[in-house]
Amino acid sequence: MEQRSNSFLETEAVGKLMRKYSVPCVISLLVAALYNIVDQIFIANASYLGSYGNAANTVVFPLTVVALAVAVMIGDGACAYVSLSLGAGENEKAHKSVGNAIVLCVVCGVVITGLYLIFQDGILTLFGGRVNEETFVQSKEYFFYITLGIPFYMFGQAMNPIIRSDGSPRFAMVSTVLGAVTNIILDPLFIFGFHWGMMGAAVATVAGQVLTAALSVWYLCHMKAVELSGKSFGMWGSLMRKFLPLGITSFLSQISLVAAMAAINNMIQKYGALDVIFGQTEYAQIPMAVVGIVMKFFQIVISIAVGMAAGCIPIVGYNIGAGRKDRARELFTKLLTAEAVTGGIALLIVEMFPRQLISIFGAANESIYYTEFAIKAFRTYLCMMIFATVNKGTFIYLQSLGKAFSSTMISMVREVVFGVGFALLLPLFFGLDGVLYSMPVSDFLTFLIAAVVIWRTYQELGGAERGFKDKKQKNAIKEQAA
């Protein structure tokens, strides 16, 4: 049988390949991020839920990101390893890593669901659910139904990058979009029509996730560059040790949000109680609801940044495997430019239109304190968006080069040392405002490190480019002489 391949990744124009792979990836991740934010928009505009429901959504959100972090570690790691394997012509490793990823994702999904159901109250308390009694009640209702959909959510998200690595970025995009559209259609029906409240928002979300998972299963039965068979499925430790490290940066980029939100939610709860306004019971949930909304906007922008970089993983991986580092360098330039432009546009939006942004989230139904705090939060928390997007692109590009250790270490500094550290430290000096300062300070300091990494990467890939051209010229001379 004729061997199928993705050889066009080595010959097609780099800019065209980036658009072909990154745009569907951006849309897929953007739609995935919109799942939660769409829930929050409808919840905020339901007068019987309001800021209490918004705060409850903020409490539960990082717990869904835990599941997403594990899923993208498996999916992005397998995607990078499959691309490297296909580029090197090692097709057996490619199909076994896909099968291994499928089994691992299913097992992890079931385990996380079980743990969430068993330790529900303690987990919600850890993430600030007890800011007041009404928020805790709403959180429990939303969390229970969201948890039931975790295995489907994880499977769809993990298979998405694997489907891209098989040469079908458009199908990966469509499967995610259809799930999100289902959520958007059912949300108003369940929340406003049936008055199911937080349960309705959660059930609508899970319905969309089930559809995406079902479409992913269909595709796995019809893969192109990778052929799955019975022997593809198993739990091979040797393979996991190879592809999971390649996804660790994606894991950290998500899990860090969880650690940061745990710290932030607890600091909000602590220092909000000391505030003249937010120390009052009827306003206590406002800072948590607002910061959750601001972080959702940040998540949308970062989804675009991560999507552009993650879409490049199959292209870079294949070309590195094929010895074409000159093309990898060209792609790096285009990626960094696109990341900076994305961050710049996002910065203009949050600085110029914060009132319009918060109005989408039910500001008309809330007190003036809700709007005032939201405007300050948007303008302060997200003022270093350009650095944030460039940082993300750099981390994931290193991952696509197979430099899992370097990417992981830099991500750890940004997400854990800076992200969590400043969220805990700055409120000691600036109170509630210190929570808002933690993000821009972290992004600026991380960029200083990223700038060095970018320079070194260019040096390495620049040398590779010259080497490739010299080799090409020598081969041409030999052919002429023959």
N, C-alpha and C positions, 0 to 999 in steps of 0.2 A: 504494500500500500504506500502511496506517495506521502512523504512526510510534510505535514503542514508547519508553517513557521510564521513569525512576525518580522521577516527580514526587511519589510518596508520601514521599520523603525530606524534602520541604519542608512536608508537612502533618501527618504522623503525630507523635504525642507523642514528645518527645526521649528520655525515659526508656525507652519501649518500643523505640524504634529502637536505643538503646545496647545493650539486652539482646539484641535480635535479631541485631545485627552483632558485638558484642564477645564474647558468650559462645561462639559457634562459632569465632571467631578465637582466643580464649584456648585453647579445647580443641585447635584445630589446632596452635598453637605449643607448647602443653604436651606434646602427643603427640610432636611433632617433637623436643623436648628429651628426652623419655623414651626415644627410640631408643637413644641412647648410654648413658644411665644404666641402662636395663634390661640392656644388654650387661654393664655393670660389675657389677651385682648378681649375675648368673649366673656371671660370671668369678670374682668374689670368693668365691663359695660353692663353687667347684670346687677341691678340695684340691690338684689337680695344677697349678693356675694361681696362685691366691691373690694375694698382694700384688704379685708380679712381673707377673701379668696385669693387675692394677689399675693399676700404674705404667705399663705399656705402653699401656693405654687412655687414661691421662692424657696421654701423649706424643702420641698420634694425634689425640685430640679436637680440639685447636685447628686442626689441618689440615683437618678436615671443616668447621670453622666458617669457614675462608677461603672455601670453596665456598658455604656458606650466605650469607655476607656479600654475595658477588657476586649470588647469586640473589635475595635480598630487596631489594637495591638496584634491580635490574631490575623485580621484581614489585611492590614497594611504590611505586616511582616511577611505574610505569605505572598502578597502581591509583589513585593520587592524581590523575594527569593525566586518566585516563579519567573519573573522577568530576567533575572540574572541567569537562571538555569536555561531558559529558552534561548537567550543570546549566546550561551556557550554550547548549545546543542544537547544539553543533558535533560532529555524529555522525561525520563523515568523519575528523576527528582522532582520535576515540575508537577506531575500528576499525583505523586504521593504526598507532596506538601499540601496540595489542595484538599485531598481526602483527609489528611491529618487535621487541617484547619477546621473542616466541617465537623468532625467528631469532637474536637476540643471545644468548639463554640457551643455545641449543644449541651455538653457536660457542664460547662461554666454557667450557661444560662439557667439551667435547673438548680444548680448549687446556689447561685445568687438569689434566685427567687425564694428558695427555702429559708435562707438566712434572713432575708428581709421580712418574711412573714413571721418568723419566730421572734425576732428582736425589734419589731416595729416601734413600740413606744420609746425604747431607749435610743433608737436611731434618730427618730424625729426630735427627741429632746436634745440630742447632740447637735443637731443642725438648727437650733433656735425655735423649734415648734411651740415652745411654751411661753412665747412672748406675751400672750394672753390666752384665755380659755377658748374663745371662739376660733382663733387661728389654729389651735391644736386640734379641735374637733374637725375643722375643714381639712387640715393636713392629713389626718388619719383616713378620712373618706377617700380623698384623692390618691393617697399613697397605696391603699389596698388594691384598687383596681389597676393602677399603673403597674404594680408589681406582678400581677397575673400576666401581663403582656411582655415582661422582660425577656423570656426566651425567644419570642418572635422578633422583638426589637433588636436583640443582639445578633440573631442569625442574619437578618436583612442587612444590618450595618457591616457585619464581617464579610459577607459575600460580595458586597458592592465593589470594593477594590479588587477582589479576586476576579470578578467579571470583567473589570477594566483591563486587568493584566492579560486576559484571554483575547483582548482585541475588540471588546464590545462596550466602549464607554457610553454609547448612546442608550443601550439597553439598561445599563446600571442607573443612568439618569432617569429614564422613563419609569422604572420600577419604584423608585423613591418618590417621584413626582405623583404618581397615581395614588400612592399611600397617603401622601400629604393632602391631595385634593379630597380624598375620602374623609379625612379628618376635618377639613374646612367645611365640607357639606354637612357633616353630622353634628359638629359643635353647636351651631345655632339651633338646630332641631332639638337636640337633647337638653341644652341649657335654657333656651327661651320657650321652645315649644312644649317639651315634656316637663320642664322645671326639675330636672334631675340634679341640678347643682354641680358640685365637684365630681360626683360619680359620672354625670353625663359627659363632662369634659374628658375624663379619663377613659371612658368606654369609647368615645369617638377616636381618641388617640390610638388605643389598642387595635381598633378595627382597621385603621390605616396601616399599622405595623404588621398585622397578620397578612394583609394583601401584599405588601412588599416582600415578606418572607416567602409567600406562596409563589410569586413570580421568580424569585431567586432560585427556588427549588426547580422550577421548570427549566430555567436556563442551565443549571448544572447538569441537566439530562441532555443538553444539546450544545455542549461546549465546542469551540472551534480549534484553537491551537493546542488545547490540553484534552486528552482523552481519559475519562475516568472509567475505572473498572472495579470489580470487587476487591482486587488487591490494593486499590488506592486508599482504602479506608482502614485506618488503624491509628494507634497511638505510639509513634516511633520517637523515642527520646532524642535520638541523634538528629532527626529532622527538626524537632521543636527547638533544640539548642541552636540551630542555625537560623531559622526564620523568625522566632520570637524576638531575639535581640534587635532585628531590623525593624520591628514595630514598637520598640520600647519608647521611642521619642513620641510617637503618636499617643501612646498610653499616657506618658507624662504630660503631654499638652492638654489632655482631658482631665486626668486625675488631679492635676495641680489646681484646676478650677474647683474641684471638690474640697481639697485642703484649704484653699483660699476662702471659699464660701463658708466653710465650717468656722474658720477663724473670724471672718467678717461678720457672720450672723451672730456669733457670740459677743463680739465687740459692740455690735449695734445694740444687742439686747442689754449689755452692761452699761454702755455710755449713753444710750438713749434714755435709760431710766434716770440718769442724772440731769438730763436736759429739761429746761423749764417747760417746754411744750410737749415733747415726746415722752416725758416722764408721766404724763397723764394717761390713764388707762385707755381712753377712747382714741388716743392718737399713737399709742405705743407701737402699733403694727406698721405705721407709715414709713419710717426709715427702711425697714426690712423689705417692704413691698417695693419702694422706689429703687433701692440698690439692686434688687432682683431684676427690675425692668431695665436698668442701665446695663447690667451684666448680660442681659439677653441681647441688647443691641450690640454690645461688644462681641458676643458669641456669633452674631450674624456676620460682622466684619471679619472676625477671625476665621469663620467658616470659608469665606471667600479666599482669604490668604492661604489657609491650609489646603483648600481645594486646588488652587493654582499649583502649589508645590507638590501635593500628592498626585495630581494628574501627570506630573513630570516623572514620577517614579518609574513607570514601565519604560519610558523613553531613555532615561539616564541609565537605568539598570541594563537594558539591552545593549546600548552603545558601549558602556564600560566593559560588559562581557565580551563584546566584539572588538575591543581595542580602539574604539573611536572616541577618545577623550576630548578631541577637538570639538566635537559636536556637543559634548557635555558642557564645555566652557561657554559656548555660544548660548546654550539654553539657560545657563546660570545668569548671564547678563540680562536676558529677556525677562527672566523670572523676577530678579531684584527690581527691575524697572517697574514691572506690573505691580509688585507688592507696595512699592513706595507711592505709586499713583492711587492705589486702593486706599491706603492709609490717609493720604491727603484729602481725598474726597470725603471720607468718613469724618475727618477732623472738621472740615468746613460745615458739615451737616450738624454735628453736635454743638458746635460753637455758635452757629447762626440760628438754628431752629429748635432749641431745646423745648420751648413751650409747645410747639406743634407736635413734637414727638410724644410728650407726656399726655397731650390731649387724646391721643389714640388709646391710652390706657385708662379711660374713665375719669379724667381729672374733673370733668363737669359735675360728677357725683360726689366729689370729695371736698375737704376744706382747703383754704388757701395755703395752709402749711404743707400740704401734699405737693402742690405745684411749685412753691418756692424752693422746697428742699430738692425736688426733682431737677429743676433748672441748674442749681448749684452742683448737683451730683453729675449731671451730664457733662457740664463744662470742665469740671475738675478731674473727675475720674478717668476721662477719656482724652485728655489733652496731649498725650504722647502716642496717638494712634499710628503715626507714620513709623516710629521706631518699633512698635508692637508688631506690625505686619511684616516689616523687613526681618525682624528677629525670627518670626515663625517660619518664613520662607527659607531662611538660612538653616535652621535646625533640621527641617524636613529634607532639604537638599542634601545635607550631609548624610542623612539616613539613606537616601537613594544611591549615594556613592558607596554604600556598604560600611560607612564609618559609624557604626552603632555606638561605640564607646564614647567618641568625641561628642556626638550629638546628644547622647544621654547625659553626659556630665554637664554640658552647657545648659540643657533644659532643666536639670536638677537645680542649678544655681538660680535660674530665673524663677522657676515655678515654686520651689520649696524654700530655698534660702531667702530670696528676695520677696517673693509673692506672699508667703505665709509670715515670714519674719517681720516685714514692715507693717503688715496688717495687724500684728500683735503689738509692735513697738510704737508706731506713730500715734495711736490713740492715747497712749500714756501722756503725751505732750500736748496734743491738739484736740483731745476728746473725740466727739463724733466726726469732726472734720478730718481727723487723722486717718479714718477708714478710707476716705475719698482720696487722700494723698498717696496711699500705699501703691496703687496701680501705676501712676505716672513715674514715680521714683524708681520702681522696679524695672519698668521698660527702658528708662534712660540708662540706668547702670548696666543693664543687660546689653544694650546696643554697643556700649564701649567694648565689651567682650566680643560681640558679633562682628564688629568692624575688623578686628584682628583676624578672626576666622575667615571672613570674606577675602581679605588680602592674601592669606596663605593658600586658600583654595584656588584663587586665580593664578598664583605662582605655580602651583602643582599642575593645574590643567593647561596653563600656558606652555609649560615644558613638554607636556604630553602632545600638544598640538604641533609643536616644532618637530618632535620626534616622529610623529605620524607623517608629516610632510616630507621629511628626509627619507623615511622608509619608502614612501610612495615614489619619490624621485629615483631612488636606487633600483627599485623593482622595474621602473620604466626603462632605465638604462640597460638593465639585464635583458629585458624583452627585446630591445632594439639590437643589442649585440647578438642575441640568438638568431 
